[in-house]
Amino acid sequence: MNASAPEISVCIPVHNAGRHLSEAVASVLAQDADAEILVQDDASTDGAVDQLARLREPRVHICRERRRLGAATTRTHLIDRARGRYVAFLDADDV
């Protein structure tokens, strides 16, 4: 792990939860934590991550899938991308 890696990787899998996602991300950004936020859009059809893409927050990283992978594969991809010492999952409709 390199020195610039965050302490925590907050992993948010999302599929058609766009109306809640911004609030979930905002709840992490409001915390005083050294965290990256990884959002994996599992082929949503509701534009779930469109608002986040406009956010331009360097701690938020978005990956979009064109075809549905399912919950287990989506979570595995998030773990693979995580750089933090700790990994925490947050559902897209939680704060």
Secondary structure, 3 states (H helix, E strand, C coil): CCCCCCCEEEEEEECCCHHHHHHHHHHHHCCCCCEEEEEEEECCCCCCCHHHHHHCCCCEEEEEECCCCCHHHHHHHHHHHCCCCEEEECCCCCC
